[in-house]
Amino acid sequence: MAARNSEIRPIVKLRSTAGTGYTYVTRKNRRNDPDRMVLRKYDPIVRKHVDFREER
């Protein structure tokens, strides 16, 4: 059962577009979001909200 869940919701890294190298780790639903995810989150290194893009 757990193996099936990890296929649908893989763990992805979100890397800051500010170039600081800061990352968040989250899960996404592959059925609802087949494309790469982009979220606007806080980057503590530059002390701003910036876009974080999914990397593989």
C-alpha positions in Angstrom: 0.0 0.0 0.0 2.8 2.4 0.8 4.6 1.7 -2.4 1.5 2.7 -4.4 1.2 5.9 -2.5 4.8 6.9 -3.3 4.1 6.4 -7.0 1.3 8.9 -6.9 2.9 11.4 -4.5 6.6 11.5 -5.2 9.0 13.6 -3.1 10.3 16.6 -5.0 12.9 19.3 -4.2 12.0 22.9 -4.7 15.0 25.1 -5.4 15.1 28.9 -5.1 15.2 30.9 -8.3 17.1 33.6 -6.4 20.3 31.6 -6.8 21.0 31.0 -3.1 20.7 27.2 -3.4 18.1 27.1 -0.6 15.6 24.2 -1.1 12.3 23.0 0.3 11.3 19.3 0.2 7.7 18.4 -0.4 5.4 15.9 -2.0 3.1 16.5 -5.0 0.2 14.7 -6.5 1.4 13.5 -10.0 -2.2 13.1 -11.3 -3.2 16.7 -10.5 0.2 18.3 -11.3 2.1 16.4 -14.0 4.2 19.4 -14.9 7.0 20.9 -12.8 5.7 22.7 -9.8 6.4 26.4 -9.1 5.5 27.8 -5.6 6.2 31.2 -4.1 7.8 30.7 -0.8 10.1 32.4 1.7 13.9 32.3 1.1 15.6 33.1 4.4 19.0 33.8 2.8 17.7 36.8 0.8 14.9 37.4 3.3 12.2 37.6 0.6 9.4 35.6 -1.0 10.7 34.2 -4.3 9.6 31.5 -6.8 10.8 28.0 -6.0 10.9 25.6 -9.0 10.8 21.8 -8.9 14.0 20.1 -9.8 14.5 16.4 -10.6 
